[in-house]
Amino acid sequence: MSWKNAIFTIVLFYIFVLLQNSFFPNFNLLGAIPDLIFIYFFTLAFFSSKEANYSIIFYALIAGFFSDLYSLSYFGPSIILMIIIGLTLKKVQLLLKNKGDNYPFSYFISLFIAFWFIYVSLLGLYFHFFNFNIIFQLIYNTITAVVFFFSYKSFQKSRK
Amino acid sequence: MKGVKNFSIHRRNHNLLQILLSGMIILLILFVLNILLLPVKNFFFYISAPIQKIVWSSSKSSSVFLGSFLNSASIFQENENLKKENQSLLSQIAVFKSIEKGSLAQDSVLSACQNSGFEFVMAGVIGLNDDDILTINKGSDDGISEEMPVINQQNALAGKILKVYKNFSKVMLISNKNSVVNVKVQQSDVLAPEIDGVIKGSGGLSAYLDLIPVNNNINLNDVLVTSSIDKSSPKDVLVAKITQIKKDDQKPFQQAQVNLFFDVKTADNLFVITNYKKE
C-alpha cells in the first residue's frame, strides 16, 4: 500500500466517522444509525487481495481507532475485533471458491450480515438481541453496505 | 531433503516471529493510546467540533425539509391533533390561573422557585451515537462535571452528563438503555394523590413508563414530569407524554409507551444545570 493510499484511507475514515456521528443521527431509522466505519472497513477487507494481511491490520487499526474514539470505551475493543474480523474474513473467502467473479455480491452480503452480528454482539452493545432496534440497525446497515459495495466496485472499474 | 526441511522450519519461525512482532506493535500502540486517552479524544473532538456543528445543523435542516415531503399526509392529521392539544392546554391554563388566585398558589410558587436560580451552561450538540449518547461542545473547562442534569430550551429533560473531557462532554439521553428517571403524572387537580413511576430508556431514542401501580388511573396524553424522588434532576421538569397504556390486572404494575418531549432533531443547543445539588 502506498502512503498516498494510506492517507486517503485515513481521511475517508475520518469523514465517515464525522458523518456517522453528526449527519446520520438526523436521518435515523427508528433510532438506528448506520455504522459507516464498520461498513467501509468490511468493504476494504472484502476487496483486499488474499495476501494483504498487513493492509487489513492497517485498516482495522484506523477503523477501530475512530470507532473507539467516539465511543465511551478505552482504545482497543473495536481495533482488536476488527483485526480478528478482517483476518477471519480473508480465511473464509479463501474457503469460498468462486469460478468467475472473485468478489461476488452474494458472498459480500451474507458475510457482511454474519460478521456484523458477530461484531455487534461481541462489542457487548446489545445484550437484548431480540429488540426491534437491532432489526432496524441490521436493515439500515445492510442497505448502506450494498451502496458501499457497488460504489467500491464502480470505483475499481473506473481506476482500471 | 534436509535443506528443504530446514527452509520450512526457518519459514515457519519467520512467520511466527512476524505474527509475534505485529502483535507486540499493536499492543504497544494500544498501550500508548490508552495512556493518552483523554487528551487524544479531546484533541479529536476539538478539531472536529466546528465541522461537526456545521454537519449537524445542515443535516438537521435537510432532514426537516425531507421529512416535510415524506410526511405531508400526516401533517394534516398532526395539525388537527395540535389544535386539540392547544385547546386542552388553554383549559389547563385556565385551571392554573384559578389556582394562582387561590390559597393553593403557594405550592405552585414554591415549585417554581425550586427550579429558578439555577445556573446553566449552554452547549451545542455536535454528535449522537446509536447508544443514545450525545456529544456536546462544552466540558470541564466550562464547569461541567459528571451527573449534571441536561435540559433543552423548552425545559424538557434530555439526560445527564455521563463523561466529561476538557472541552467536550457526553450526555446520556433518557432514552439510553441504562437510563432510569423517576417521574410523576402531572395532574390538573393539585389535591389529587401523586402518581409516581419511572421512565426507562429502551434505546433507539425511545423510552417507556414503568412501575405505575395497577390501581392508579393514568390516561393517554398525560404529561410526565420529574418527581421529587429523583435526586439526579430538579423536580417538575417536563419528560414525556403518555401515548399508549399497557395494563394487565395480573401484574402489580402497569406500563405505558411515551413520547419524549426531548427530540434530538430539534436539539441545537442544550442547557447543563451546573449548580443543581442532589439532596
Interface residues (C-beta under 8 A of the other chain):
Chain A: L18 L19 Q20 N21 S22 F23 F24 P25 N26 F27 N28 L30 G31 A32 I33 D35 Y54 I57 L61 F65 L69 Y70 S71 L72 Y74 F75 G76 I79 I80 I83 L125 H128 N131 F132 N133 F136 Q137
Chain B: S22 I26 I29 L30 L33 N34 L37 V40 K41 F44 S48 I51 Q52 K53 V55 W56 S59 K60 S62 S63 L66 I126 G127 L128 N129 D130 D131 D132 I133 T135 L162 K163 K170 S175 K177 S202 G203 G204 L205 S206 V264 K265
